Amino acid sequence: GVYSAERTFNFSVNGSPTWGTSAGVVETSLVGSAVNVSLSTTDPESNTISYSIISGGLPTGVSMSSTGVISGTVNSVEQAGTYAFTVEGNDGHGNIISRAFSIVVVNTPPSLQSASTLDTGYYDEPYSFSLVASDPESQTLSYSLVDTLPTGLSLDGSTGIISGTIDMNIGSGYTFNIDISDGVNTIRETLDIAIANPINALTTESGEALADESSSDLIFY
């Protein structure tokens, strides 16, 4: 006779995981601020996915765990920039997926807090005005002149103090530009200072102060 045999085989195919985190920029962080990103994937068999960086790199102070958590803090303004890297996800059963990401580290420029119109200065009299600027990352700021100051005045590049004795009498406004830098970013500000004749406190015999309206100088009768 003729004999036959039949056997059924079942094959289980391990499905590949898929990314849940979109490619591209996953975090934009200020220098000095914490970075905290969790990459995600979905696995058909709920296998645990192990993550690793296969190309590119993260900024100093930031790292990624095998669970896909990217964390740390960038503390140096010199590290501002874009960091591109590629991450591989492995389900431990032969299925590997990869995706390109990036982190952007931003160093925010300083800003001028004091008014752009300085205190009025008077000819042949001492003058002092302190520029006030701030930096989000608390970096040390420096100040530099783009134009010249009124004759007799100078700018302290470390403190932002404009001081001296004004040696010019133009009787109007004087405009100049300064640069403020945090070591990476520089902003330019236009400032104005009015220069006027000094007002002499002269009085009459009765003790009244009199002024000449045309010159704004007090005069004596």
KEBAVEX-636796 format. One line per field, with one value per residue: x, z, y of N, C-alpha, C in turn; residue in one letter; residue number from 1. Coordinates in nm, 3 decimals. Example, Ala and Ser with C-alpha at 12.3 -4.5 7.8 and 13.67 -1.06 7.14 Angstrom:
// KEBAVEX-636796
n.u	(1.319; 1.285)
n.w	(0.780; 0.708)
n.v	(-0.569; -0.225)
ca.u	(1.230; 1.367)
ca.w	(0.780; 0.714)
ca.v	(-0.450; -0.106)
c.u	(1.320; 1.290)
c.w	(0.780; 0.787)
c.v	(-0.330; 0.003)
residu	(A; S)
num	(1; 2)
END
This chain:
// KEBAVEX-636796
n.u	(0.081; 0.019; 0.168; 0.120; 0.225; 0.157; 0.249; 0.225; 0.376; 0.452; 0.548; 0.695; 0.717; 0.926; 0.835; 0.945; 1.048; 0.904; 0.963; 0.865; 0.934; 0.979; 1.200; 1.479; 1.508; 1.509; 1.527; 1.561; 1.774; 1.873; 2.200; 2.320; 2.076; 1.874; 1.879; 1.638; 1.519; 1.317; 1.351; 1.133; 0.990; 0.784; 0.714; 0.608; 0.598; 0.632; 0.894; 1.185; 1.350; 1.676; 1.887; 2.135; 2.398; 2.512; 2.645; 2.777; 2.730; 2.669; 2.646; 2.907; 2.853; 2.604; 2.429; 2.323; 2.109; 2.076; 1.811; 1.711; 1.690; 1.782; 1.986; 2.112; 2.331; 2.433; 2.699; 2.873; 2.920; 3.063; 2.988; 2.757; 2.539; 2.449; 2.390; 2.420; 2.314; 2.294; 2.072; 2.047; 1.804; 1.747; 1.583; 1.669; 1.624; 1.722; 1.619; 1.677; 1.658; 1.712; 1.757; 1.791; 1.872; 1.876; 2.015; 1.976; 2.172; 2.142; 2.283; 2.178; 2.169; 2.309; 2.131; 2.046; 1.964; 1.944; 1.834; 1.832; 1.875; 2.096; 2.188; 2.179; 2.469; 2.706; 2.894; 3.239; 3.210; 3.219; 3.122; 2.922; 2.793; 2.629; 2.607; 2.368; 2.346; 2.225; 2.267; 2.126; 2.253; 2.421; 2.678; 2.999; 3.007; 3.126; 3.211; 3.229; 3.337; 3.189; 3.170; 3.298; 3.308; 3.167; 3.408; 3.640; 3.511; 3.509; 3.482; 3.451; 3.547; 3.494; 3.311; 3.113; 3.081; 3.046; 3.241; 3.403; 3.521; 3.337; 3.447; 3.349; 3.114; 2.830; 2.566; 2.348; 2.204; 2.405; 2.500; 2.593; 2.739; 2.757; 2.906; 2.797; 2.908; 2.889; 3.092; 3.036; 2.800; 2.720; 2.572; 2.454; 2.409; 2.244; 2.308; 2.219; 2.322; 2.262; 2.420; 2.482; 2.506; 2.657; 2.460; 2.472; 2.440; 2.332; 2.236; 2.012; 2.042; 1.841; 1.823; 1.702; 1.702; 1.799; 1.736; 1.863; 1.664; 1.736; 1.986; 1.980; 2.144; 2.195; 2.182; 2.321; 2.178)
n.w	(0.000; -0.012; 0.179; 0.365; 0.524; 0.738; 0.861; 1.062; 1.074; 1.275; 1.241; 1.401; 1.355; 1.445; 1.493; 1.372; 1.565; 1.579; 1.533; 1.769; 1.828; 1.645; 1.370; 1.356; 1.521; 1.861; 2.093; 2.210; 2.383; 2.634; 2.714; 3.019; 3.103; 3.184; 2.993; 2.882; 2.743; 2.620; 2.417; 2.210; 2.118; 1.954; 2.004; 1.848; 1.990; 2.240; 2.326; 2.511; 2.425; 2.339; 2.338; 2.151; 2.058; 1.734; 1.557; 1.522; 1.796; 2.139; 2.318; 2.549; 2.882; 2.849; 2.814; 2.695; 2.805; 2.805; 2.788; 2.634; 2.732; 2.722; 2.886; 3.095; 3.138; 2.961; 3.018; 2.918; 2.721; 2.492; 2.379; 2.242; 1.973; 1.705; 1.750; 1.588; 1.572; 1.543; 1.639; 1.739; 1.769; 1.933; 1.945; 2.058; 1.932; 1.681; 1.531; 1.422; 1.430; 1.311; 1.361; 1.279; 1.484; 1.646; 1.872; 1.979; 2.109; 2.264; 2.295; 2.445; 2.338; 2.509; 2.671; 2.672; 2.960; 3.075; 3.000; 2.662; 2.620; 2.768; 3.086; 3.100; 3.008; 3.119; 3.002; 3.078; 3.327; 3.573; 3.475; 3.490; 3.402; 3.432; 3.229; 3.207; 3.160; 3.085; 3.098; 2.993; 3.054; 3.251; 3.181; 3.175; 3.078; 2.819; 2.711; 2.428; 2.225; 1.924; 1.785; 1.849; 2.174; 2.329; 2.355; 2.613; 2.756; 2.848; 2.801; 3.021; 2.952; 3.096; 3.302; 3.193; 3.250; 3.171; 3.181; 3.292; 3.218; 3.044; 2.751; 2.551; 2.388; 2.257; 2.272; 2.207; 2.111; 2.122; 1.943; 1.957; 1.906; 2.074; 2.138; 2.296; 2.447; 2.518; 2.493; 2.303; 2.161; 2.021; 2.066; 1.924; 2.028; 2.003; 2.143; 2.314; 2.420; 2.578; 2.564; 2.751; 2.840; 3.151; 3.440; 3.623; 3.955; 4.024; 4.208; 4.298; 4.493; 4.671; 4.694; 4.496; 4.224; 3.894; 3.547; 3.217; 2.948; 2.687; 2.694; 2.899; 3.115; 3.446; 3.549; 3.684; 3.831)
n.v	(-0.117; 0.237; 0.481; 0.776; 1.079; 1.351; 1.671; 1.953; 2.265; 2.540; 2.869; 3.137; 3.476; 3.732; 4.052; 4.373; 4.656; 4.990; 5.338; 5.584; 5.837; 6.129; 6.195; 6.429; 6.750; 6.705; 6.840; 7.172; 7.365; 7.600; 7.724; 7.606; 7.514; 7.227; 6.925; 6.700; 6.427; 6.166; 5.899; 5.706; 5.389; 5.143; 4.804; 4.506; 4.265; 4.350; 4.359; 4.452; 4.744; 4.828; 5.109; 5.285; 5.511; 5.539; 5.698; 6.032; 6.263; 6.372; 6.686; 6.788; 6.692; 6.592; 6.286; 5.958; 5.702; 5.339; 5.298; 5.494; 5.748; 6.079; 6.298; 6.566; 6.855; 7.140; 7.342; 7.529; 7.817; 7.802; 7.568; 7.602; 7.532; 7.301; 6.960; 6.668; 6.330; 5.971; 5.721; 5.384; 5.131; 4.829; 4.522; 4.292; 4.054; 4.030; 4.234; 4.552; 4.898; 5.232; 5.588; 5.934; 6.210; 6.534; 6.777; 7.106; 7.355; 7.657; 7.974; 8.248; 8.585; 8.877; 9.150; 9.496; 9.670; 9.922; 10.259; 10.381; 10.642; 10.845; 11.002; 11.359; 11.542; 11.789; 12.061; 12.075; 11.960; 11.695; 11.365; 11.070; 10.758; 10.451; 10.177; 9.922; 9.585; 9.253; 8.893; 8.590; 8.349; 8.421; 8.502; 8.665; 8.999; 9.218; 9.548; 9.761; 10.035; 10.146; 10.379; 10.713; 10.866; 11.165; 11.427; 11.389; 11.194; 10.845; 10.487; 10.219; 9.905; 9.674; 9.725; 9.883; 10.148; 10.484; 10.762; 11.070; 11.404; 11.627; 11.774; 11.930; 12.141; 12.122; 12.169; 12.007; 11.685; 11.384; 11.109; 10.767; 10.437; 10.120; 9.799; 9.504; 9.215; 8.862; 8.694; 8.509; 8.582; 8.899; 9.212; 9.518; 9.846; 10.160; 10.467; 10.771; 11.093; 11.396; 11.709; 11.992; 12.345; 12.428; 12.501; 12.786; 12.867; 13.149; 13.439; 13.709; 14.012; 13.982; 13.715; 13.567; 13.336; 13.393; 13.339; 13.332; 13.299; 13.240; 13.117; 12.939; 12.968; 13.077; 13.412; 13.716; 14.000)
ca.u	(0.000; 0.085; 0.154; 0.148; 0.231; 0.135; 0.289; 0.204; 0.480; 0.415; 0.662; 0.664; 0.804; 0.941; 0.818; 1.042; 0.993; 0.890; 0.993; 0.757; 0.993; 1.005; 1.338; 1.505; 1.541; 1.431; 1.537; 1.633; 1.802; 1.964; 2.320; 2.292; 1.947; 1.878; 1.825; 1.569; 1.443; 1.300; 1.318; 1.035; 0.960; 0.678; 0.753; 0.490; 0.601; 0.662; 1.032; 1.256; 1.438; 1.801; 1.926; 2.276; 2.435; 2.603; 2.723; 2.754; 2.753; 2.598; 2.736; 2.966; 2.761; 2.478; 2.451; 2.201; 2.107; 2.033; 1.664; 1.673; 1.673; 1.893; 1.978; 2.235; 2.330; 2.546; 2.733; 2.969; 2.865; 3.138; 2.924; 2.635; 2.540; 2.361; 2.456; 2.349; 2.354; 2.204; 2.047; 2.004; 1.718; 1.762; 1.484; 1.733; 1.586; 1.767; 1.557; 1.745; 1.614; 1.792; 1.697; 1.878; 1.816; 1.969; 1.988; 2.025; 2.207; 2.133; 2.338; 2.097; 2.249; 2.280; 2.039; 2.068; 1.852; 1.934; 1.774; 1.923; 1.905; 2.173; 2.169; 2.237; 2.601; 2.728; 3.029; 3.341; 3.171; 3.235; 3.005; 2.931; 2.669; 2.654; 2.523; 2.327; 2.308; 2.212; 2.287; 2.047; 2.341; 2.506; 2.815; 3.062; 2.987; 3.224; 3.154; 3.328; 3.284; 3.192; 3.198; 3.366; 3.227; 3.198; 3.544; 3.656; 3.448; 3.563; 3.401; 3.520; 3.501; 3.456; 3.197; 3.011; 3.066; 3.092; 3.275; 3.503; 3.478; 3.302; 3.529; 3.290; 2.989; 2.758; 2.431; 2.246; 2.224; 2.522; 2.463; 2.705; 2.705; 2.845; 2.882; 2.796; 2.935; 2.900; 3.200; 2.990; 2.706; 2.741; 2.462; 2.493; 2.308; 2.262; 2.283; 2.216; 2.349; 2.248; 2.525; 2.431; 2.586; 2.630; 2.373; 2.537; 2.342; 2.353; 2.117; 2.006; 2.070; 1.730; 1.833; 1.630; 1.782; 1.747; 1.788; 1.851; 1.592; 1.801; 2.103; 1.953; 2.237; 2.149; 2.259; 2.312; 2.140)
ca.w	(0.000; -0.013; 0.308; 0.363; 0.658; 0.732; 0.984; 1.056; 1.140; 1.304; 1.247; 1.463; 1.304; 1.540; 1.420; 1.397; 1.635; 1.501; 1.611; 1.813; 1.827; 1.509; 1.338; 1.358; 1.649; 1.973; 2.207; 2.199; 2.522; 2.662; 2.792; 3.163; 3.132; 3.178; 2.877; 2.925; 2.630; 2.622; 2.287; 2.225; 2.009; 1.981; 1.959; 1.839; 2.094; 2.366; 2.367; 2.562; 2.324; 2.389; 2.251; 2.152; 1.955; 1.642; 1.488; 1.578; 1.940; 2.222; 2.378; 2.678; 2.992; 2.816; 2.778; 2.670; 2.868; 2.717; 2.779; 2.542; 2.801; 2.701; 2.994; 3.135; 3.129; 2.891; 3.102; 2.853; 2.605; 2.375; 2.326; 2.169; 1.836; 1.675; 1.765; 1.516; 1.610; 1.498; 1.746; 1.699; 1.863; 1.914; 2.027; 2.114; 1.854; 1.544; 1.464; 1.458; 1.356; 1.344; 1.323; 1.303; 1.568; 1.679; 1.986; 1.955; 2.231; 2.230; 2.386; 2.422; 2.344; 2.621; 2.639; 2.747; 3.050; 3.101; 2.892; 2.553; 2.634; 2.891; 3.160; 3.037; 3.052; 3.115; 2.959; 3.177; 3.457; 3.580; 3.429; 3.508; 3.375; 3.429; 3.143; 3.273; 3.065; 3.149; 3.011; 3.047; 3.106; 3.353; 3.134; 3.194; 2.960; 2.789; 2.637; 2.341; 2.144; 1.779; 1.749; 1.955; 2.274; 2.340; 2.401; 2.758; 2.816; 2.809; 2.840; 3.084; 2.880; 3.188; 3.386; 3.119; 3.304; 3.088; 3.277; 3.254; 3.220; 2.906; 2.702; 2.429; 2.416; 2.129; 2.299; 2.146; 2.136; 2.066; 1.924; 1.935; 1.914; 2.151; 2.129; 2.423; 2.411; 2.624; 2.453; 2.185; 2.090; 2.037; 2.024; 1.905; 2.078; 1.973; 2.263; 2.297; 2.537; 2.554; 2.626; 2.769; 2.918; 3.295; 3.497; 3.738; 4.054; 4.059; 4.272; 4.317; 4.632; 4.754; 4.705; 4.391; 4.112; 3.767; 3.432; 3.083; 2.877; 2.561; 2.714; 3.012; 3.223; 3.544; 3.540; 3.803; 3.808)
ca.v	(0.000; 0.369; 0.548; 0.921; 1.141; 1.497; 1.739; 2.099; 2.343; 2.680; 2.959; 3.267; 3.581; 3.842; 4.177; 4.480; 4.772; 5.113; 5.458; 5.674; 5.972; 6.178; 6.233; 6.574; 6.814; 6.652; 6.932; 7.299; 7.398; 7.710; 7.691; 7.611; 7.451; 7.081; 6.854; 6.578; 6.373; 6.021; 5.842; 5.598; 5.296; 5.044; 4.671; 4.418; 4.161; 4.419; 4.335; 4.569; 4.801; 4.886; 5.220; 5.325; 5.608; 5.472; 5.800; 6.164; 6.270; 6.467; 6.786; 6.753; 6.712; 6.525; 6.146; 5.880; 5.570; 5.230; 5.303; 5.601; 5.876; 6.172; 6.395; 6.634; 7.001; 7.203; 7.457; 7.619; 7.888; 7.760; 7.448; 7.635; 7.481; 7.187; 6.830; 6.562; 6.195; 5.865; 5.623; 5.251; 5.060; 4.685; 4.449; 4.173; 3.934; 4.046; 4.348; 4.676; 5.016; 5.349; 5.717; 6.051; 6.315; 6.642; 6.865; 7.241; 7.428; 7.799; 8.075; 8.367; 8.708; 8.968; 9.259; 9.620; 9.699; 10.065; 10.338; 10.415; 10.785; 10.859; 11.126; 11.477; 11.581; 11.935; 12.099; 12.101; 11.906; 11.549; 11.289; 10.925; 10.684; 10.307; 10.096; 9.797; 9.479; 9.122; 8.778; 8.479; 8.243; 8.485; 8.514; 8.796; 9.083; 9.322; 9.662; 9.825; 10.144; 10.137; 10.517; 10.787; 10.935; 11.308; 11.453; 11.392; 11.077; 10.715; 10.373; 10.107; 9.787; 9.567; 9.761; 9.955; 10.283; 10.595; 10.867; 11.168; 11.544; 11.661; 11.883; 11.984; 12.209; 12.124; 12.216; 11.921; 11.543; 11.317; 10.969; 10.676; 10.296; 10.033; 9.655; 9.431; 9.076; 8.762; 8.605; 8.434; 8.668; 9.042; 9.298; 9.658; 9.939; 10.301; 10.545; 10.917; 11.175; 11.540; 11.789; 12.127; 12.438; 12.414; 12.604; 12.847; 12.910; 13.289; 13.495; 13.854; 14.050; 13.935; 13.569; 13.500; 13.289; 13.442; 13.264; 13.387; 13.195; 13.205; 13.034; 12.849; 12.996; 13.173; 13.535; 13.801; 14.138)
c.u	(0.087; 0.060; 0.187; 0.148; 0.219; 0.175; 0.273; 0.313; 0.429; 0.542; 0.618; 0.766; 0.807; 0.936; 0.918; 0.977; 0.982; 0.913; 0.866; 0.804; 1.027; 1.153; 1.354; 1.538; 1.449; 1.434; 1.612; 1.651; 1.896; 2.087; 2.287; 2.160; 1.957; 1.816; 1.760; 1.476; 1.434; 1.260; 1.222; 1.020; 0.844; 0.720; 0.632; 0.482; 0.633; 0.801; 1.093; 1.356; 1.560; 1.851; 2.076; 2.300; 2.540; 2.684; 2.687; 2.781; 2.672; 2.696; 2.790; 2.870; 2.627; 2.509; 2.316; 2.213; 2.061; 1.881; 1.616; 1.649; 1.799; 1.881; 2.114; 2.220; 2.454; 2.579; 2.825; 2.908; 2.938; 3.076; 2.794; 2.646; 2.444; 2.442; 2.371; 2.403; 2.250; 2.195; 1.996; 1.918; 1.718; 1.665; 1.541; 1.701; 1.619; 1.709; 1.620; 1.693; 1.701; 1.722; 1.792; 1.804; 1.918; 1.920; 2.051; 2.049; 2.219; 2.197; 2.265; 2.183; 2.215; 2.180; 2.068; 1.945; 1.835; 1.879; 1.878; 1.955; 1.971; 2.140; 2.236; 2.374; 2.620; 2.875; 3.117; 3.301; 3.186; 3.105; 3.028; 2.794; 2.704; 2.555; 2.492; 2.278; 2.300; 2.231; 2.212; 2.131; 2.440; 2.652; 2.868; 3.051; 3.101; 3.160; 3.265; 3.260; 3.294; 3.227; 3.275; 3.264; 3.253; 3.337; 3.548; 3.596; 3.515; 3.472; 3.489; 3.464; 3.455; 3.328; 3.084; 2.986; 3.126; 3.119; 3.382; 3.449; 3.457; 3.375; 3.479; 3.154; 2.913; 2.612; 2.321; 2.276; 2.348; 2.491; 2.587; 2.659; 2.806; 2.809; 2.889; 2.808; 2.939; 3.012; 3.165; 2.900; 2.736; 2.618; 2.516; 2.378; 2.345; 2.219; 2.288; 2.248; 2.335; 2.357; 2.478; 2.532; 2.558; 2.544; 2.439; 2.432; 2.373; 2.224; 2.126; 2.038; 1.961; 1.728; 1.759; 1.725; 1.718; 1.811; 1.767; 1.789; 1.662; 1.918; 2.088; 2.057; 2.175; 2.240; 2.232; 2.277; 2.184)
c.w	(0.000; 0.120; 0.291; 0.506; 0.643; 0.866; 0.963; 1.135; 1.159; 1.316; 1.307; 1.414; 1.404; 1.463; 1.462; 1.472; 1.541; 1.593; 1.647; 1.812; 1.685; 1.492; 1.343; 1.497; 1.759; 2.094; 2.167; 2.341; 2.533; 2.735; 2.940; 3.201; 3.112; 3.049; 2.928; 2.814; 2.644; 2.483; 2.307; 2.098; 2.052; 1.923; 1.959; 1.948; 2.232; 2.419; 2.419; 2.458; 2.391; 2.288; 2.263; 2.038; 1.864; 1.558; 1.542; 1.727; 2.008; 2.278; 2.512; 2.790; 2.971; 2.771; 2.754; 2.736; 2.768; 2.701; 2.691; 2.607; 2.782; 2.805; 3.026; 3.119; 3.055; 2.964; 3.036; 2.729; 2.478; 2.308; 2.252; 2.025; 1.820; 1.678; 1.699; 1.556; 1.560; 1.607; 1.685; 1.810; 1.832; 2.004; 2.086; 2.039; 1.706; 1.468; 1.514; 1.369; 1.398; 1.297; 1.362; 1.382; 1.585; 1.801; 1.957; 2.089; 2.196; 2.338; 2.355; 2.433; 2.467; 2.577; 2.727; 2.830; 3.076; 2.979; 2.786; 2.550; 2.770; 2.962; 3.086; 3.096; 3.036; 3.086; 3.078; 3.318; 3.456; 3.540; 3.454; 3.484; 3.361; 3.336; 3.216; 3.167; 3.140; 3.047; 3.071; 3.107; 3.209; 3.311; 3.159; 3.065; 2.943; 2.699; 2.552; 2.255; 1.996; 1.723; 1.862; 2.051; 2.267; 2.401; 2.553; 2.827; 2.766; 2.862; 2.901; 3.023; 2.970; 3.264; 3.310; 3.170; 3.207; 3.182; 3.221; 3.272; 3.075; 2.862; 2.566; 2.462; 2.285; 2.147; 2.235; 2.177; 2.065; 2.061; 1.895; 1.952; 2.001; 2.122; 2.269; 2.388; 2.534; 2.594; 2.332; 2.098; 2.121; 1.987; 2.011; 1.947; 2.041; 2.094; 2.231; 2.430; 2.498; 2.630; 2.631; 2.842; 3.066; 3.343; 3.624; 3.832; 4.101; 4.115; 4.275; 4.462; 4.725; 4.766; 4.597; 4.278; 3.983; 3.653; 3.304; 2.996; 2.749; 2.579; 2.823; 3.122; 3.318; 3.538; 3.661; 3.761; 3.927)
c.v	(0.126; 0.438; 0.696; 0.973; 1.293; 1.559; 1.890; 2.169; 2.486; 2.763; 3.093; 3.369; 3.696; 3.975; 4.284; 4.595; 4.892; 5.234; 5.535; 5.818; 6.013; 6.213; 6.384; 6.625; 6.761; 6.744; 7.059; 7.351; 7.516; 7.658; 7.707; 7.548; 7.299; 7.029; 6.726; 6.530; 6.222; 5.974; 5.725; 5.515; 5.208; 4.910; 4.578; 4.312; 4.218; 4.386; 4.465; 4.616; 4.862; 4.990; 5.249; 5.423; 5.543; 5.571; 5.937; 6.164; 6.377; 6.570; 6.737; 6.787; 6.645; 6.382; 6.078; 5.744; 5.465; 5.226; 5.418; 5.735; 5.961; 6.281; 6.454; 6.784; 7.048; 7.331; 7.558; 7.683; 7.848; 7.637; 7.476; 7.588; 7.365; 7.057; 6.722; 6.425; 6.095; 5.759; 5.492; 5.191; 4.911; 4.611; 4.320; 4.045; 3.952; 4.162; 4.478; 4.789; 5.135; 5.477; 5.830; 6.158; 6.428; 6.719; 7.000; 7.308; 7.576; 7.884; 8.206; 8.493; 8.791; 9.074; 9.379; 9.651; 9.848; 10.137; 10.372; 10.564; 10.806; 10.990; 11.241; 11.509; 11.731; 11.963; 12.132; 12.057; 11.754; 11.478; 11.140; 10.862; 10.536; 10.237; 9.966; 9.700; 9.347; 9.012; 8.658; 8.367; 8.296; 8.489; 8.655; 8.876; 9.182; 9.426; 9.724; 9.931; 10.111; 10.275; 10.585; 10.848; 11.085; 11.328; 11.464; 11.271; 10.950; 10.605; 10.266; 9.979; 9.673; 9.597; 9.829; 10.096; 10.384; 10.712; 10.959; 11.308; 11.589; 11.787; 11.931; 12.041; 12.223; 12.166; 12.134; 11.775; 11.488; 11.169; 10.885; 10.532; 10.221; 9.887; 9.595; 9.283; 8.986; 8.662; 8.521; 8.523; 8.815; 9.118; 9.440; 9.748; 10.082; 10.383; 10.694; 10.985; 11.322; 11.614; 11.934; 12.213; 12.416; 12.530; 12.657; 12.903; 13.051; 13.347; 13.647; 13.883; 14.001; 13.783; 13.495; 13.458; 13.336; 13.365; 13.340; 13.278; 13.151; 13.111; 12.930; 12.864; 13.095; 13.296; 13.620; 13.943; 14.221)
residu	(G; V; Y; S; A; E; R; T; F; N; F; S; V; N; G; S; P; T; W; G; T; S; A; G; V; V; E; T; S; L; V; G; S; A; V; N; V; S; L; S; T; T; D; P; E; S; N; T; I; S; Y; S; I; I; S; G; G; L; P; T; G; V; S; M; S; S; T; G; V; I; S; G; T; V; N; S; V; E; Q; A; G; T; Y; A; F; T; V; E; G; N; D; G; H; G; N; I; I; S; R; A; F; S; I; V; V; V; N; T; P; P; S; L; Q; S; A; S; T; L; D; T; G; Y; Y; D; E; P; Y; S; F; S; L; V; A; S; D; P; E; S; Q; T; L; S; Y; S; L; V; D; T; L; P; T; G; L; S; L; D; G; S; T; G; I; I; S; G; T; I; D; M; N; I; G; S; G; Y; T; F; N; I; D; I; S; D; G; V; N; T; I; R; E; T; L; D; I; A; I; A; N; P; I; N; A; L; T; T; E; S; G; E; A; L; A; D; E; S; S; S; D; L; I; F; Y)
num	(1; 2; 3; 4; 5; 6; 7; 8; 9; 10; 11; 12; 13; 14; 15; 16; 17; 18; 19; 20; 21; 22; 23; 24; 25; 26; 27; 28; 29; 30; 31; 32; 33; 34; 35; 36; 37; 38; 39; 40; 41; 42; 43; 44; 45; 46; 47; 48; 49; 50; 51; 52; 53; 54; 55; 56; 57; 58; 59; 60; 61; 62; 63; 64; 65; 66; 67; 68; 69; 70; 71; 72; 73; 74; 75; 76; 77; 78; 79; 80; 81; 82; 83; 84; 85; 86; 87; 88; 89; 90; 91; 92; 93; 94; 95; 96; 97; 98; 99; 100; 101; 102; 103; 104; 105; 106; 107; 108; 109; 110; 111; 112; 113; 114; 115; 116; 117; 118; 119; 120; 121; 122; 123; 124; 125; 126; 127; 128; 129; 130; 131; 132; 133; 134; 135; 136; 137; 138; 139; 140; 141; 142; 143; 144; 145; 146; 147; 148; 149; 150; 151; 152; 153; 154; 155; 156; 157; 158; 159; 160; 161; 162; 163; 164; 165; 166; 167; 168; 169; 170; 171; 172; 173; 174; 175; 176; 177; 178; 179; 180; 181; 182; 183; 184; 185; 186; 187; 188; 189; 190; 191; 192; 193; 194; 195; 196; 197; 198; 199; 200; 201; 202; 203; 204; 205; 206; 207; 208; 209; 210; 211; 212; 213; 214; 215; 216; 217; 218; 219; 220; 221)
END
